[in-house]
C-alpha cells in the first residue's frame, strides 16, 4: 500500500469516529418504544399498527440524517396484533388478583372478562392429560424451551384435546432474570391453537389458590389477532456510491417483544447511527451503502417451522432478488448495546472469516470493553436475519449475541430495557462496524475465500465411516482438498487485485475490469449455499451428509442395545434421531403435524427453511412399541430389530446419495475455481503497478 493511501484511509476512519454520536443512537432507540400494540407490555408485532408507525418514524429519521432514495418496500406476511391478555382470580388469601399475561402469535378473543376453568396441565405432554377433560378450559403448563421442547408442542397437544388455550410458564431456559418475568417466542404452530404466557410468580399464586384441587375458576380478557395474507414494510435508504451497481447492506429488524430495547431498537439505532456518522464525516463510498430496517424478524408466518426472519427473506427472495450478486456484504445487527461476555465476536459466513481476521489482527481492537478481544466465528446461524441473507446469495455477518447469560435471563422479556445499556460497548460497535463497512467498501472485488468452507466440509466428514459404507470417503477427501487449495489460490488472486486497485491514484476507475470476476465469485457463493447449507430438525446448520450420518450411528447403537436386551438404552439412542424425541411425549397427531408441515408444505410458507431438511425417519410407532415392552418387562425385541434394520438400510441409502451428491457439487465448484485461476485477464503479478 502506498503511504498516501494508508494515511487517507486512516484519516477517513478518524473522521468517522469523531462523527459517531452514541447519544443520538440511544435516544433514537428509546423513541422507538413509544409505539406499541399492548399499552401495558409493549410489543411491536408483524403487520401491526405499532409496527407500521415505527416504520414511518424510521423512514422520517432516514430522511432527516441525509440518506437518499428513502422508500418503503412492501412485503407479504401473516400479521399479529396483540392488544391485551389479563387474568383475574382470587388468591389463597381471598384477594382478587389481576395478572398481565404475555402472548404468542395465535388468534383468541373474549367478550370482555369471561369465566373459565383453569386446570394444571403439568408439562403439557400427552401423559399429563390422562383421565382429564380439558374441553373449553384454560390449561396451565410449565415449559423449558431451551432444554426440553418448543412451545408449539404442548400448545397443539392442548388444542387437539379441546382446551380453550394454553397458559405457559417458563420453568427455566428463558426469563430466568426474575420470577415476575414474562416470556415471548415465535410459536411455530397454527394460529387457531391459542397460547399465552404467565410469570412464575403469578403461576405460583394461582397454584396455591387451587389448594390441591388442580383447577380454579378464573376470569380472562384477551385480544390477540392473527390475519393471513397481510402486508408490512421494510424501510430502505442509501448513501450513493460512485458505483451504483455494487452495494453494501446494513440491516436490523424493528419489530419487537415488550419494549425491545436491546432486541432490536438499539440495533436499528446503531445502523442509523453508523449512516449518520458516515454522512457527517464526509465519507464518499465507492459502493452504494444501503440501510434496511426490516419488519417481522421475530415472527411473520403462521403454522411454519420457519416463522421468523420473514422480512429479511421477503426482501431478498421476493422484493429484491436482483440484490443477489450486487450486494458484496450484509452487516446485520442484534442486541448490540450489552456486553455478552469478556470476548466479543463477529459471526460470519466461512468465506469472509479470513478477511475479517486480517482486519482485526494485531490491532488490539476492543480491549478496553472486551479484555479478551474480538473473535471471528462461522458459519452464520438461523437465529437472526443474516442467515436468510446468506442463503439468498448475499455474504453476511452479525455481531454475535448468543454468548453469555442474557439469552436465558432477559431475552424476550419485559426486562429487556435500558437498565442494561452499556454505553462503552455501544460506542465500540459503532466504531468497529463503521470502520468495517469502509474496509469492505474499499475492496475492488469481494474478498471471498472458499478455502475455509472446504476445510470445514472436510472436517465434517467421517472418512473411515464413509469408506466402510462404500461411499468413497477417499475420493471425497481428495475433492475437498483440491477445492480448498483452489479456493486459497483464488483468494490470493483477489487479495492482490484489491491491493493493486488501492494503490492507484483513482482506484474506482479500475473496478470495471474486475466486475465480471466479482460476479463469478458471487455466483460461486450462491452455489455453495445451495449445495452445502442444510439444517437438522433442531435448526442447527450442517453439511448435507451430517444429519444422516448421525442418524446411522444412533440406529446402529439402538440395534446393538436391542441385540443385547437393553430396551431403555435403545430408546435413548432413538431419541436423538431426527425429531423423534417428540414421539416420546406427545400424541401422534401432534408429532405428525410438526413433521408434515416441514416435509409437505409449499416453499413460500417454509420461507428460508424450504429444502434445507431433506430426509426424515418417522419412528413414532417404534417408540410406542419399545415403551410398551419396557412397561411389560418383555425382552423379545424381534419386531423392533426388524424395524431398525429397515431404517438402517434406508438411512444408508440416503447417506450414499448425500455423498454422491456432494461429490458432484464439489466437482462443479472446482471447475469454476479453475476457470478463475486460469483467466489471464484476472492475474496480477505486481501489486505496485
C-alpha positions as CSV (number, residue, x, y, z in Angstrom):
1,X,0.0,0.0,0.0
2,X,1.2,3.5,-0.8
3,X,1.9,5.6,2.3
4,X,-0.5,8.3,1.0
5,X,-3.3,5.7,0.5
6,X,-2.9,4.3,4.0
7,X,-2.9,7.8,5.5
8,X,-6.0,8.7,3.6
9,X,-7.9,5.6,4.9
10,X,-6.7,6.4,8.4
11,X,-8.0,10.0,8.2
12,X,-11.4,8.7,6.9
13,X,-11.7,6.4,9.8
14,X,-10.7,9.1,12.3
15,X,-13.2,11.5,10.8
16,X,-15.9,8.8,11.1
17,X,-15.1,8.0,14.7
18,X,-15.2,11.7,15.6
19,X,-18.7,11.9,14.0
20,X,-20.1,9.0,16.0
21,X,-22.7,10.1,18.4
22,X,-24.0,7.3,20.6
23,X,-26.3,9.7,22.5
24,X,-28.2,10.2,19.2
25,X,-28.5,6.4,18.8
26,X,-29.5,5.8,22.4
27,X,-32.3,8.4,22.2
28,X,-33.5,7.0,18.9
29,X,-33.7,3.5,20.4
30,X,-35.8,5.0,23.3
31,X,-38.1,6.8,20.9
32,X,-39.0,3.5,19.2
33,X,-40.6,2.4,22.4
34,X,-43.5,4.8,22.1
35,X,-45.2,2.6,19.5
36,X,-46.8,-0.4,21.0
37,X,-49.7,-2.9,20.5
38,X,-50.2,-3.6,24.1
39,X,-50.3,-0.5,26.3
40,X,-49.2,-2.4,29.4
41,X,-46.5,-4.6,28.0
42,X,-45.4,-3.1,24.7
43,X,-45.0,-5.5,21.7
44,X,-44.4,-4.2,18.2
45,X,-45.5,-7.2,16.1
46,X,-45.6,-8.2,12.4
47,X,-48.1,-6.2,10.4
48,X,-49.5,-4.4,13.4
49,X,-50.4,-0.7,13.6
50,X,-47.5,-0.2,16.0
51,X,-45.0,-1.8,13.6
52,X,-46.3,0.5,10.8
53,X,-46.0,3.6,13.0
54,X,-42.4,2.6,13.9
55,X,-41.6,2.1,10.2
56,X,-42.9,5.6,9.4
57,X,-40.7,7.0,12.2
58,X,-37.7,5.2,10.8
59,X,-38.5,6.5,7.3
60,X,-38.6,10.0,8.6
61,X,-35.4,9.5,10.5
62,X,-33.6,8.2,7.5
63,X,-34.5,11.3,5.6
64,X,-33.5,13.6,8.5
65,X,-30.0,12.2,8.7
66,X,-29.4,12.6,5.0
67,X,-30.0,9.1,3.5
68,X,-31.2,9.2,-0.1
69,X,-33.8,7.3,-2.1
70,X,-35.6,6.5,1.2
71,X,-38.5,4.2,0.5
72,X,-40.8,1.5,1.9
73,X,-40.7,-1.9,0.3
74,X,-44.0,-3.8,0.8
75,X,-43.8,-7.4,1.9
76,X,-46.5,-10.1,2.4
77,X,-46.8,-12.0,5.6
78,X,-49.2,-13.0,8.3
79,X,-49.9,-10.2,10.8
80,X,-50.3,-10.4,14.6
81,X,-51.9,-7.7,16.7
82,X,-51.7,-8.4,20.5
83,X,-53.7,-5.8,22.5
84,X,-54.2,-7.5,25.8
85,X,-54.4,-10.6,28.0
86,X,-55.4,-10.1,31.6
87,X,-56.3,-12.9,34.0
88,X,-58.2,-12.4,37.3
89,X,-58.6,-14.9,40.1
90,X,-59.0,-15.0,43.9
91,X,-55.7,-15.9,45.5
92,X,-55.2,-18.2,48.6
93,X,-56.0,-15.3,51.0
94,X,-59.2,-14.4,49.2
95,X,-57.9,-11.3,47.5
96,X,-58.8,-10.6,43.9
97,X,-55.5,-10.8,41.9
98,X,-55.1,-9.4,38.4
99,X,-52.2,-10.6,36.2
100,X,-50.9,-9.3,32.9
101,X,-50.1,-12.2,30.5
102,X,-47.8,-12.2,27.6
103,X,-48.9,-13.9,24.3
104,X,-47.8,-16.0,21.4
105,X,-48.8,-15.4,17.8
106,X,-52.2,-17.0,17.9
107,X,-55.9,-16.0,17.5
108,X,-58.1,-15.7,20.6
109,X,-60.7,-13.2,21.7
110,X,-63.0,-12.8,24.6
111,X,-66.0,-10.6,25.1
112,X,-64.5,-8.6,28.0
113,X,-63.8,-10.8,31.0
114,X,-65.2,-14.3,30.5
115,X,-65.3,-17.0,33.2
116,X,-63.1,-20.1,32.5
117,X,-62.0,-23.1,34.5
118,X,-58.2,-23.2,34.8
119,X,-56.6,-26.6,35.2
120,X,-53.0,-27.7,35.9
121,X,-51.5,-29.4,32.9
122,X,-48.1,-30.4,34.2
123,X,-45.6,-30.0,31.4
124,X,-48.3,-30.2,28.7
125,X,-47.4,-33.7,27.4
126,X,-49.8,-36.4,26.4
127,X,-49.3,-38.2,29.7
128,X,-50.4,-35.1,31.6
129,X,-53.9,-35.4,30.1
130,X,-54.5,-39.0,31.1
131,X,-58.0,-39.2,32.7
132,X,-58.5,-35.4,32.3
133,X,-61.2,-33.5,30.5
134,X,-59.9,-30.0,29.4
135,X,-62.5,-29.2,26.9
136,X,-63.2,-25.5,26.9
137,X,-60.8,-24.9,29.8
138,X,-57.5,-23.0,30.2
139,X,-54.5,-25.2,30.7
140,X,-51.6,-24.1,32.8
141,X,-48.3,-25.8,31.8
142,X,-44.7,-25.4,32.7
143,X,-42.2,-25.5,29.9
144,X,-38.4,-25.2,29.3
145,X,-37.9,-24.4,25.7
146,X,-34.2,-24.4,25.9
147,X,-33.8,-27.9,27.4
148,X,-37.0,-29.8,26.5
149,X,-39.4,-28.8,23.8
150,X,-40.6,-25.7,22.0
151,X,-43.9,-24.0,22.9
152,X,-45.8,-25.4,19.8
153,X,-45.8,-29.0,21.0
154,X,-47.7,-28.5,24.3
155,X,-49.9,-25.9,22.7
156,X,-51.0,-28.2,19.9
157,X,-51.5,-31.1,22.4
158,X,-53.8,-28.9,24.4
159,X,-55.6,-27.8,21.2
160,X,-56.4,-31.3,19.9
161,X,-57.8,-32.1,23.4
162,X,-60.2,-29.2,23.2
163,X,-58.6,-26.7,25.5
164,X,-59.6,-23.1,25.1
165,X,-56.0,-22.0,25.4
166,X,-52.7,-23.0,26.9
167,X,-51.0,-20.7,29.5
168,X,-47.3,-21.3,29.5
169,X,-44.9,-20.7,32.4
170,X,-41.2,-20.7,31.7
171,X,-39.8,-23.1,34.3
172,X,-36.3,-22.4,33.0
173,X,-34.2,-21.7,29.9
174,X,-35.7,-18.3,29.3
175,X,-36.9,-15.4,31.5
176,X,-34.6,-16.5,34.4
177,X,-33.9,-12.9,35.5
178,X,-36.8,-12.7,37.8
179,X,-39.9,-14.7,38.8
180,X,-42.1,-11.8,37.5
181,X,-40.6,-12.2,34.0
182,X,-43.0,-12.9,31.2
183,X,-41.6,-14.5,28.0
184,X,-42.4,-14.5,24.3
185,X,-41.0,-16.5,21.4
186,X,-42.2,-17.5,18.0
187,X,-45.0,-20.0,18.2
188,X,-44.1,-22.4,15.3
189,X,-47.7,-23.6,15.2
190,X,-51.2,-22.8,13.9
191,X,-53.0,-19.6,14.8
192,X,-56.1,-21.5,15.9
193,X,-54.2,-23.2,18.8
194,X,-54.2,-20.3,21.3
195,X,-51.3,-19.7,23.7
196,X,-50.3,-17.1,26.3
197,X,-47.5,-16.7,28.9
198,X,-47.6,-16.2,32.6
199,X,-44.8,-15.3,35.1
200,X,-43.6,-17.9,37.6
201,X,-44.7,-15.6,40.5
202,X,-48.3,-15.3,39.2
203,X,-48.4,-19.0,38.4
204,X,-47.2,-19.9,41.9
205,X,-50.0,-17.7,43.4
206,X,-52.6,-19.3,41.1
207,X,-51.5,-22.9,42.0
208,X,-51.5,-22.1,45.7
209,X,-55.1,-20.8,45.4
210,X,-56.1,-24.2,43.9
211,X,-55.5,-25.8,47.3
212,X,-54.7,-29.2,45.8
213,X,-57.9,-29.4,43.7
214,X,-56.0,-28.9,40.4
215,X,-58.5,-26.5,39.0
216,X,-59.8,-23.0,39.6
217,X,-62.4,-20.5,38.3
218,X,-60.8,-17.5,36.7
219,X,-61.8,-14.6,34.5
220,X,-59.9,-14.0,31.3
221,X,-59.9,-11.0,29.0
222,X,-57.8,-11.4,25.8
223,X,-57.5,-9.8,22.4
224,X,-54.9,-11.5,20.1
225,X,-55.5,-11.4,16.3
226,X,-53.6,-13.3,13.5
227,X,-54.5,-12.4,9.9
228,X,-53.1,-14.3,6.9
229,X,-52.1,-12.5,3.8
230,X,-51.4,-9.1,5.4
231,X,-48.6,-6.7,4.5
232,X,-45.8,-4.8,6.2
233,X,-42.9,-2.8,5.1
234,X,-39.1,-2.9,5.1
235,X,-37.7,0.7,5.3
236,X,-34.7,1.4,3.0
237,X,-32.4,4.3,2.5
238,X,-29.0,4.8,0.8
239,X,-25.7,6.6,0.7
240,X,-25.0,6.6,-3.0
241,X,-21.6,5.4,-4.1
242,X,-19.6,6.0,-7.2
243,X,-20.7,2.5,-8.3
244,X,-24.5,2.3,-8.2
245,X,-24.4,-1.4,-9.2
246,X,-22.4,-2.6,-6.2
247,X,-23.8,-2.4,-2.7
248,X,-23.0,-2.9,0.9
249,X,-26.1,-3.6,3.1
250,X,-26.7,-2.8,6.7
251,X,-29.7,-4.5,8.4
252,X,-31.6,-4.7,11.7
253,X,-35.2,-5.5,12.5
254,X,-37.7,-3.1,14.0
255,X,-40.4,-5.5,15.3
256,X,-40.1,-6.4,19.0
257,X,-41.5,-8.1,22.0
258,X,-42.1,-5.9,25.1
259,X,-40.1,-2.6,24.8
260,X,-37.3,-4.4,22.9
261,X,-34.5,-2.0,23.8
262,X,-31.7,-4.4,23.0
263,X,-33.7,-6.6,20.7
264,X,-33.7,-4.8,18.4
265,X,-34.2,-1.0,19.0
266,X,-30.6,-0.4,19.8
267,X,-29.6,-2.3,16.7
268,X,-31.8,-0.2,14.4
269,X,-30.4,2.9,16.1
270,X,-26.8,1.6,15.7
271,X,-27.4,1.1,12.0
272,X,-28.7,4.6,11.5
273,X,-26.0,6.0,13.8
274,X,-23.4,4.5,11.5
275,X,-25.1,6.0,8.5
276,X,-25.4,9.4,10.2
277,X,-21.7,9.4,11.1
278,X,-20.6,8.3,7.6
279,X,-22.5,11.2,6.1
280,X,-21.3,13.8,8.7
281,X,-17.7,12.7,8.3
282,X,-17.9,13.4,4.6
283,X,-17.1,9.8,3.6
284,X,-17.7,9.2,-0.1
285,X,-18.3,5.5,-0.6
286,X,-17.2,3.5,-3.7
287,X,-20.2,1.2,-3.4
288,X,-23.7,2.3,-2.6
289,X,-24.3,1.7,1.1
290,X,-27.9,0.5,1.7
291,X,-29.6,0.7,5.1
292,X,-32.6,-1.6,5.6
293,X,-34.8,-1.7,8.7
294,X,-36.7,-4.9,8.4
295,X,-40.1,-5.9,9.7
296,X,-41.2,-9.3,11.0
297,X,-38.0,-10.8,12.2
298,X,-39.5,-12.3,15.4
299,X,-42.4,-13.8,13.5
300,X,-44.3,-13.4,10.3
301,X,-45.8,-16.7,9.1
302,X,-48.4,-18.8,10.8
303,X,-48.0,-22.6,11.2
304,X,-44.5,-22.8,9.8
305,X,-41.4,-24.2,11.5
306,X,-39.5,-21.3,9.9
307,X,-41.9,-18.5,11.0
308,X,-39.2,-15.9,11.9
309,X,-36.9,-13.7,9.7
310,X,-39.9,-13.2,7.4
311,X,-39.0,-9.6,6.5
312,X,-35.4,-10.4,5.5
313,X,-36.4,-13.5,3.5
314,X,-39.0,-11.5,1.6
315,X,-36.7,-8.6,1.0
316,X,-34.0,-10.6,-0.9
317,X,-36.1,-13.5,-2.2
318,X,-39.3,-11.7,-3.4
319,X,-38.9,-7.9,-3.4
320,X,-35.3,-7.5,-4.5
321,X,-33.9,-10.8,-5.8
322,X,-31.7,-8.7,-8.1
323,X,-29.7,-7.8,-5.0
324,X,-28.0,-11.2,-5.3
325,X,-24.7,-10.7,-6.9
326,X,-24.8,-6.9,-6.3
327,X,-24.5,-6.8,-2.5
328,X,-20.9,-7.6,-1.5
329,X,-21.7,-7.9,2.2
330,X,-24.6,-7.6,4.7
331,X,-23.9,-6.3,8.2
332,X,-26.7,-7.4,10.4
333,X,-27.1,-6.1,14.0
334,X,-28.7,-7.7,17.1
335,X,-28.6,-6.7,20.8
336,X,-25.5,-4.5,20.3
337,X,-25.6,-2.3,23.5
338,X,-24.8,-5.0,26.0
339,X,-21.6,-7.0,26.6
340,X,-22.5,-10.6,26.4
341,X,-19.1,-11.6,27.8
342,X,-15.5,-10.7,28.1
343,X,-14.9,-11.5,24.4
344,X,-16.8,-10.0,21.5
345,X,-17.3,-11.8,18.3
346,X,-18.4,-11.3,14.7
347,X,-20.3,-14.3,13.3
348,X,-19.9,-14.6,9.6
349,X,-20.1,-16.9,6.6
350,X,-17.0,-19.0,6.1
351,X,-15.9,-17.0,3.1
352,X,-15.4,-13.7,4.9
353,X,-13.6,-15.1,8.0
354,X,-10.1,-14.6,6.7
355,X,-10.7,-11.0,5.5
356,X,-12.3,-10.1,8.9
357,X,-9.4,-11.7,10.8
358,X,-6.9,-9.8,8.7
359,X,-8.7,-6.5,9.6
360,X,-8.7,-7.3,13.3
361,X,-5.3,-8.9,13.5
362,X,-2.8,-7.1,15.8
363,X,-5.0,-4.0,16.3
364,X,-5.9,-4.7,19.9
365,X,-9.4,-3.5,18.9
366,X,-12.0,-3.6,21.7
367,X,-9.6,-4.4,24.5
368,X,-11.0,-1.6,26.7
369,X,-14.5,-3.1,26.7
370,X,-13.7,-6.7,25.7
371,X,-10.5,-7.7,27.5
372,X,-10.3,-10.9,25.6
373,X,-10.6,-9.2,22.2
374,X,-12.8,-9.9,19.2
375,X,-13.2,-13.3,17.7
376,X,-14.4,-14.3,14.2
377,X,-16.9,-17.2,14.3
378,X,-18.5,-19.1,11.4
379,X,-20.9,-20.2,10.0
380,X,-23.9,-17.9,10.5
381,X,-26.8,-19.4,12.4
382,X,-30.5,-19.4,12.0
383,X,-31.4,-17.2,14.9
384,X,-31.1,-13.9,13.0
385,X,-31.7,-12.3,9.6
386,X,-28.2,-12.8,8.4
387,X,-29.0,-16.5,7.7
388,X,-31.8,-15.5,5.3
389,X,-29.4,-13.1,3.6
390,X,-26.6,-15.7,3.2
391,X,-28.6,-18.5,1.7
392,X,-30.1,-16.0,-0.7
393,X,-26.6,-15.3,-2.1
394,X,-25.6,-12.3,0.0
395,X,-22.5,-12.9,2.2
396,X,-23.4,-11.8,5.7
397,X,-22.3,-11.3,9.2
398,X,-23.7,-10.3,12.6
399,X,-22.4,-9.1,15.9
400,X,-22.5,-12.3,17.9
401,X,-25.2,-12.0,20.6
402,X,-25.8,-15.6,21.9
403,X,-22.9,-16.0,24.3
404,X,-23.3,-15.0,28.0
405,X,-26.4,-15.2,30.2
406,X,-28.6,-12.5,28.6
407,X,-30.4,-15.0,26.3
408,X,-31.5,-17.1,29.3
409,X,-32.3,-14.2,31.6
410,X,-33.5,-11.0,29.9
411,X,-34.1,-12.0,26.3
412,X,-37.7,-11.6,25.1
413,X,-38.9,-10.4,28.5
414,X,-40.1,-7.1,29.9
415,X,-36.6,-6.8,31.5
416,X,-35.0,-6.1,28.0
417,X,-34.8,-2.4,28.8
418,X,-32.2,0.3,29.1
419,X,-31.3,-0.7,32.6
420,X,-28.8,-3.0,30.9
421,X,-27.5,-0.4,28.5
422,X,-23.7,-0.3,28.2
423,X,-22.5,2.9,26.5
424,X,-18.9,1.8,26.1
425,X,-20.0,-1.4,24.3
426,X,-22.4,0.6,22.1
427,X,-19.8,3.1,21.1
428,X,-17.3,0.3,20.3
429,X,-19.8,-1.3,18.0
430,X,-20.5,2.0,16.3
431,X,-16.8,2.5,15.7
432,X,-15.9,-1.1,14.8
433,X,-18.7,-1.7,12.3
434,X,-18.4,1.7,10.7
435,X,-14.7,1.0,10.0
436,X,-15.5,-2.5,8.7
437,X,-18.1,-1.1,6.3
438,X,-15.4,1.2,4.9
439,X,-12.9,-1.7,4.6
440,X,-15.4,-3.7,2.6
441,X,-16.3,-0.6,0.6
442,X,-12.6,-0.2,-0.5
443,X,-12.3,-3.8,-1.8
444,X,-12.5,-3.7,-5.6
445,X,-13.5,-7.4,-5.5
446,X,-15.5,-9.1,-2.8
447,X,-12.8,-10.7,-0.6
448,X,-14.4,-14.2,-0.6
449,X,-12.1,-17.1,0.5
450,X,-13.7,-20.5,-0.2
451,X,-10.8,-22.4,1.4
452,X,-12.2,-22.3,4.9
453,X,-15.6,-23.7,3.7
454,X,-14.0,-26.7,2.1
455,X,-11.7,-27.3,5.1
456,X,-14.8,-27.2,7.3
457,X,-16.6,-29.6,5.0
458,X,-13.6,-32.0,5.1
459,X,-13.6,-31.7,8.9
460,X,-17.3,-32.7,8.9
461,X,-16.6,-36.0,7.2
462,X,-16.1,-39.3,8.9
463,X,-13.8,-40.7,6.3
464,X,-13.4,-44.1,7.9
465,X,-17.2,-44.5,8.1
466,X,-17.6,-43.3,4.5
467,X,-15.1,-45.9,3.3
468,X,-16.7,-48.6,5.4
469,X,-20.1,-47.9,3.9
470,X,-18.8,-47.9,0.3
471,X,-19.5,-44.1,0.0
472,X,-16.0,-43.4,-1.3
473,X,-14.5,-41.3,1.5
474,X,-11.1,-41.1,0.0
475,X,-12.5,-39.6,-3.2
476,X,-14.4,-37.0,-1.2
477,X,-11.3,-36.2,0.8
478,X,-9.3,-35.6,-2.4
479,X,-12.1,-33.3,-3.8
480,X,-12.4,-31.2,-0.7
481,X,-8.6,-30.8,-0.5
482,X,-8.4,-29.8,-4.2
483,X,-11.3,-27.3,-3.7
484,X,-9.6,-25.9,-0.6
485,X,-6.3,-25.4,-2.5
486,X,-8.0,-23.7,-5.4
487,X,-10.1,-21.6,-3.0
488,X,-6.9,-20.3,-1.3
489,X,-5.3,-19.6,-4.7
490,X,-8.4,-17.6,-5.8
491,X,-8.4,-15.6,-2.6
492,X,-4.7,-14.8,-3.0
493,X,-5.5,-13.6,-6.5
494,X,-8.4,-11.4,-5.2
495,X,-6.2,-10.1,-2.4
496,X,-3.6,-9.0,-4.9
497,X,-6.2,-7.3,-7.1
498,X,-7.6,-5.4,-4.2
499,X,-4.1,-4.3,-3.2
500,X,-3.4,-3.2,-6.8
501,X,-6.6,-1.2,-7.0
502,X,-5.9,0.5,-3.7
503,X,-2.5,1.6,-4.9
504,X,-4.0,3.5,-7.9
505,X,-4.5,7.3,-7.8
506,X,-8.2,6.8,-8.7
507,X,-8.9,3.2,-7.6
508,X,-12.5,3.2,-8.6
509,X,-11.6,3.6,-12.3
510,X,-10.0,0.1,-12.1
511,X,-13.0,-1.7,-10.7
512,X,-14.8,-2.2,-14.0
513,X,-12.2,-4.6,-15.4
514,X,-12.8,-6.9,-12.3
515,X,-16.6,-6.6,-12.2
516,X,-17.0,-9.9,-14.1
517,X,-14.7,-11.6,-11.6
518,X,-16.8,-10.5,-8.7
519,X,-19.9,-11.7,-10.4
520,X,-18.4,-15.1,-10.8
521,X,-17.3,-15.2,-7.1
522,X,-20.8,-14.2,-6.1
523,X,-22.2,-17.0,-8.3
524,X,-19.9,-19.4,-6.5
525,X,-21.0,-18.2,-3.2
526,X,-24.7,-18.8,-4.1
527,X,-23.8,-22.2,-5.5
528,X,-22.1,-23.3,-2.3
529,X,-25.0,-22.0,-0.2
530,X,-27.5,-24.0,-2.3
531,X,-25.2,-27.1,-2.3
532,X,-23.8,-27.3,1.2
533,X,-26.1,-25.5,3.7
534,X,-28.6,-27.8,5.3
535,X,-30.5,-27.8,8.6
536,X,-31.2,-30.6,11.1
537,X,-34.5,-31.0,12.8
538,X,-33.4,-28.6,15.6
539,X,-32.5,-25.8,13.2
540,X,-28.7,-26.3,13.5
541,X,-26.7,-25.5,10.4
542,X,-25.0,-28.6,9.0
543,X,-23.5,-30.1,5.8
544,X,-25.7,-32.4,3.7
545,X,-24.4,-35.7,5.0
546,X,-24.1,-34.8,8.7
547,X,-27.7,-35.4,9.9
548,X,-28.0,-38.8,8.2
549,X,-24.6,-39.9,9.4
550,X,-25.6,-39.1,13.0
551,X,-28.8,-41.0,12.4
552,X,-26.9,-44.0,11.2
553,X,-24.7,-44.1,14.2
554,X,-27.7,-43.8,16.5
555,X,-29.5,-46.5,14.7
556,X,-26.5,-48.8,15.0
557,X,-26.3,-48.0,18.7
558,X,-30.0,-48.8,19.1
559,X,-29.6,-52.2,17.2
560,X,-26.6,-53.1,19.4
561,X,-28.7,-52.3,22.5
562,X,-31.6,-54.4,21.5
563,X,-29.4,-57.3,20.4
564,X,-28.1,-57.3,24.0
565,X,-31.5,-57.0,25.5
566,X,-31.3,-53.3,26.6
567,X,-34.5,-51.7,25.5
568,X,-34.1,-48.5,27.5
569,X,-30.6,-47.9,26.0
570,X,-32.1,-48.3,22.6
571,X,-34.8,-45.7,23.3
572,X,-32.1,-43.2,24.4
573,X,-30.4,-43.6,21.0
574,X,-33.7,-43.3,19.1
575,X,-34.5,-40.1,21.0
576,X,-31.7,-38.4,19.0
577,X,-32.8,-39.4,15.5
578,X,-34.4,-36.5,13.6
579,X,-37.3,-35.1,15.6
580,X,-38.3,-38.4,17.2
581,X,-37.8,-37.1,20.7
582,X,-41.3,-35.6,20.4
583,X,-42.7,-39.1,19.8
584,X,-41.9,-39.8,23.5
585,X,-44.0,-37.1,25.0
586,X,-46.8,-36.1,22.5
587,X,-49.7,-37.7,20.6
588,X,-49.2,-39.0,17.1
589,X,-51.3,-36.2,15.7
590,X,-49.0,-33.6,17.3
591,X,-45.9,-35.4,16.1
592,X,-47.3,-35.8,12.5
593,X,-48.4,-32.2,12.3
594,X,-45.0,-30.7,13.1
595,X,-43.3,-33.2,10.8
596,X,-45.6,-32.9,7.8
597,X,-45.6,-29.1,7.8
598,X,-41.8,-29.3,7.1
599,X,-41.8,-32.1,4.5
600,X,-45.1,-31.3,2.7
601,X,-45.7,-27.5,2.9
602,X,-45.3,-25.1,0.0
603,X,-42.0,-23.4,-0.2
604,X,-43.5,-19.9,0.2
605,X,-44.6,-20.7,3.7
606,X,-41.4,-22.6,4.6
607,X,-39.6,-19.4,3.6
608,X,-35.8,-19.7,4.3
609,X,-36.2,-23.3,5.5
610,X,-37.5,-24.7,2.2
611,X,-35.5,-27.6,1.1
612,X,-32.9,-27.4,3.9
613,X,-34.2,-30.6,5.6
614,X,-34.1,-33.3,3.0
615,X,-34.7,-36.6,5.0
616,X,-37.0,-37.7,7.8
617,X,-37.3,-41.0,9.6
618,X,-40.6,-41.5,11.3
619,X,-40.1,-43.7,14.4
620,X,-43.3,-42.9,16.3
621,X,-44.7,-46.4,16.3
622,X,-41.3,-47.9,17.1
623,X,-41.1,-45.7,20.2
624,X,-44.5,-46.8,21.3
625,X,-43.6,-50.4,20.8
626,X,-40.5,-50.2,22.8
627,X,-42.1,-48.2,25.6
628,X,-44.8,-50.9,25.8
629,X,-42.2,-53.6,26.0
630,X,-40.4,-51.9,28.8
631,X,-43.6,-51.5,30.8
632,X,-44.4,-55.1,30.4
633,X,-40.8,-56.2,31.0
634,X,-40.9,-58.0,27.7
635,X,-37.3,-58.5,26.3
636,X,-38.3,-60.1,22.9
637,X,-37.3,-57.3,20.6
638,X,-37.5,-59.3,17.3
639,X,-40.1,-56.9,15.7
640,X,-38.3,-53.8,16.8
641,X,-35.0,-55.1,15.4
642,X,-36.6,-55.8,12.1
643,X,-37.9,-52.2,12.0
644,X,-34.5,-50.8,12.9
645,X,-32.7,-52.9,10.2
646,X,-35.1,-51.4,7.6
647,X,-34.4,-48.0,9.0
648,X,-30.7,-48.6,8.8
649,X,-31.0,-49.7,5.1
650,X,-33.0,-46.6,4.3
651,X,-30.6,-44.2,6.1
652,X,-27.6,-45.8,4.5
653,X,-29.2,-45.3,1.0
654,X,-29.7,-41.6,2.0
655,X,-26.1,-41.3,3.2
656,X,-24.8,-42.8,-0.1
657,X,-26.9,-40.4,-2.1
658,X,-25.7,-37.4,0.0
659,X,-22.1,-38.3,-0.5
660,X,-22.6,-38.8,-4.2
661,X,-24.4,-35.5,-4.4
662,X,-21.6,-33.7,-2.6
663,X,-19.0,-35.2,-4.9
664,X,-20.8,-33.8,-7.9
665,X,-21.4,-30.4,-6.2
666,X,-17.7,-30.1,-5.3
667,X,-16.6,-31.0,-8.8
668,X,-18.7,-28.2,-10.2
669,X,-17.1,-25.8,-7.7
670,X,-13.6,-27.0,-8.6
671,X,-14.4,-26.3,-12.3
672,X,-15.5,-22.8,-11.6
673,X,-12.5,-22.1,-9.3
674,X,-10.1,-23.4,-12.0
675,X,-11.7,-21.1,-14.6
676,X,-10.8,-18.1,-12.3
677,X,-7.2,-19.2,-11.7
678,X,-6.7,-19.8,-15.5
679,X,-8.2,-16.5,-16.6
680,X,-5.2,-14.4,-17.7
681,X,-7.1,-11.1,-17.5
682,X,-7.6,-11.5,-13.8
683,X,-4.0,-12.4,-12.9
684,X,-1.9,-9.9,-11.0
685,X,1.9,-10.3,-10.8
686,X,2.9,-6.9,-9.3
687,X,0.8,-5.2,-6.7
688,X,2.6,-2.0,-7.1
689,X,1.8,-1.5,-10.8
